[in-house]
Amino acid sequence: MNACTHISALNPKEPHTKGCEDCLKIGARWVHLRLCLECGHVGCCDSSPNRHATKHFHATQHPVIKSFEPGEEWGYCYIDDLELDPDVDVSFARVIAKIKHHNYMM
């Protein structure tokens, strides 16, 4: 099984906004939200017209995002091209626990 090599360095930051911060600036709409676990940027998913979460990765190289949708705890590492599941990956489960402890989710 492949493991994400970037999780151990994460120290999740508080989300900057409750919606896609780039879409909010330009008055655009989004489908789903993603939270950058390195800096707290909230961006829209790849199903959204502007794909701001992926654009944020390309601009910053911040590798790991988490779904910012209520009730969803999965994540994704762009560099390792891996979906992250806290029920399978203990390191990612610790990151999710930090986020819940600080009550960062909506």
Contacts in CASP RR format, 6 or more apart in sequence:
PFRMAT RR
TARGET T0000
AUTHOR 0000-0000-0000
METHOD contacts of the structure
MODEL  1
MNACTHISALNPKEPHTKGCEDCLKIGARWVHLRLCLECGHVGCCDSSPN
RHATKHFHATQHPVIKSFEPGEEWGYCYIDDLELDPDVDVSFARVIAKIK
HHNYMM
2 80 0 8 1.000
2 82 0 8 1.000
3 80 0 8 1.000
3 82 0 8 1.000
3 89 0 8 1.000
3 91 0 8 1.000
4 63 0 8 1.000
4 64 0 8 1.000
4 77 0 8 1.000
4 80 0 8 1.000
4 82 0 8 1.000
4 84 0 8 1.000
4 89 0 8 1.000
4 91 0 8 1.000
4 92 0 8 1.000
5 79 0 8 1.000
5 80 0 8 1.000
6 63 0 8 1.000
6 64 0 8 1.000
6 77 0 8 1.000
6 79 0 8 1.000
6 80 0 8 1.000
7 64 0 8 1.000
7 77 0 8 1.000
7 84 0 8 1.000
7 89 0 8 1.000
7 91 0 8 1.000
7 92 0 8 1.000
7 95 0 8 1.000
8 91 0 8 1.000
10 37 0 8 1.000
10 38 0 8 1.000
10 64 0 8 1.000
10 95 0 8 1.000
11 98 0 8 1.000
12 37 0 8 1.000
12 40 0 8 1.000
12 95 0 8 1.000
12 98 0 8 1.000
12 99 0 8 1.000
12 102 0 8 1.000
12 104 0 8 1.000
13 37 0 8 1.000
13 38 0 8 1.000
13 39 0 8 1.000
13 40 0 8 1.000
14 40 0 8 1.000
14 102 0 8 1.000
14 104 0 8 1.000
15 35 0 8 1.000
15 40 0 8 1.000
15 42 0 8 1.000
15 68 0 8 1.000
15 104 0 8 1.000
16 40 0 8 1.000
16 41 0 8 1.000
16 42 0 8 1.000
17 24 0 8 1.000
17 42 0 8 1.000
18 42 0 8 1.000
18 106 0 8 1.000
19 30 0 8 1.000
19 33 0 8 1.000
19 42 0 8 1.000
19 43 0 8 1.000
19 68 0 8 1.000
20 28 0 8 1.000
20 30 0 8 1.000
20 33 0 8 1.000
20 42 0 8 1.000
20 43 0 8 1.000
20 44 0 8 1.000
20 48 0 8 1.000
20 50 0 8 1.000
20 52 0 8 1.000
21 41 0 8 1.000
21 42 0 8 1.000
21 43 0 8 1.000
21 52 0 8 1.000
22 28 0 8 1.000
22 43 0 8 1.000
22 44 0 8 1.000
22 50 0 8 1.000
22 52 0 8 1.000
22 55 0 8 1.000
22 56 0 8 1.000
23 29 0 8 1.000
23 30 0 8 1.000
23 43 0 8 1.000
23 44 0 8 1.000
23 48 0 8 1.000
23 50 0 8 1.000
23 52 0 8 1.000
26 50 0 8 1.000
28 49 0 8 1.000
28 50 0 8 1.000
29 48 0 8 1.000
29 49 0 8 1.000
30 43 0 8 1.000
30 44 0 8 1.000
30 45 0 8 1.000
30 48 0 8 1.000
30 50 0 8 1.000
30 52 0 8 1.000
31 44 0 8 1.000
31 45 0 8 1.000
31 47 0 8 1.000
31 48 0 8 1.000
32 44 0 8 1.000
32 45 0 8 1.000
32 47 0 8 1.000
32 48 0 8 1.000
32 67 0 8 1.000
32 68 0 8 1.000
32 69 0 8 1.000
33 42 0 8 1.000
33 43 0 8 1.000
33 44 0 8 1.000
33 45 0 8 1.000
33 53 0 8 1.000
33 67 0 8 1.000
33 68 0 8 1.000
33 69 0 8 1.000
34 42 0 8 1.000
34 43 0 8 1.000
34 44 0 8 1.000
34 45 0 8 1.000
34 53 0 8 1.000
34 65 0 8 1.000
34 66 0 8 1.000
34 67 0 8 1.000
34 68 0 8 1.000
34 76 0 8 1.000
35 41 0 8 1.000
35 42 0 8 1.000
35 43 0 8 1.000
35 65 0 8 1.000
35 66 0 8 1.000
35 67 0 8 1.000
35 68 0 8 1.000
35 104 0 8 1.000
36 42 0 8 1.000
36 43 0 8 1.000
36 53 0 8 1.000
36 56 0 8 1.000
36 57 0 8 1.000
36 60 0 8 1.000
36 62 0 8 1.000
36 64 0 8 1.000
36 65 0 8 1.000
37 62 0 8 1.000
37 64 0 8 1.000
37 65 0 8 1.000
37 66 0 8 1.000
37 95 0 8 1.000
38 60 0 8 1.000
38 62 0 8 1.000
38 63 0 8 1.000
38 64 0 8 1.000
39 60 0 8 1.000
39 62 0 8 1.000
41 53 0 8 1.000
41 56 0 8 1.000
41 60 0 8 1.000
41 62 0 8 1.000
42 68 0 8 1.000
43 52 0 8 1.000
43 53 0 8 1.000
43 56 0 8 1.000
43 68 0 8 1.000
44 50 0 8 1.000
44 51 0 8 1.000
44 52 0 8 1.000
44 53 0 8 1.000
45 51 0 8 1.000
45 53 0 8 1.000
46 53 0 8 1.000
46 54 0 8 1.000
53 65 0 8 1.000
54 78 0 8 1.000
56 62 0 8 1.000
57 63 0 8 1.000
57 65 0 8 1.000
57 78 0 8 1.000
61 79 0 8 1.000
63 77 0 8 1.000
63 78 0 8 1.000
63 79 0 8 1.000
63 80 0 8 1.000
64 75 0 8 1.000
64 76 0 8 1.000
64 77 0 8 1.000
64 78 0 8 1.000
64 84 0 8 1.000
65 75 0 8 1.000
65 76 0 8 1.000
65 78 0 8 1.000
66 73 0 8 1.000
66 74 0 8 1.000
66 75 0 8 1.000
66 84 0 8 1.000
66 95 0 8 1.000
66 96 0 8 1.000
66 99 0 8 1.000
67 73 0 8 1.000
67 74 0 8 1.000
67 75 0 8 1.000
68 105 0 8 1.000
68 106 0 8 1.000
70 105 0 8 1.000
70 106 0 8 1.000
71 105 0 8 1.000
73 86 0 8 1.000
73 96 0 8 1.000
74 83 0 8 1.000
74 84 0 8 1.000
74 85 0 8 1.000
74 86 0 8 1.000
75 83 0 8 1.000
75 84 0 8 1.000
75 85 0 8 1.000
75 92 0 8 1.000
76 82 0 8 1.000
76 83 0 8 1.000
76 84 0 8 1.000
77 84 0 8 1.000
84 92 0 8 1.000
85 92 0 8 1.000
86 92 0 8 1.000
86 93 0 8 1.000
86 95 0 8 1.000
86 96 0 8 1.000
87 93 0 8 1.000
99 105 0 8 1.000
END
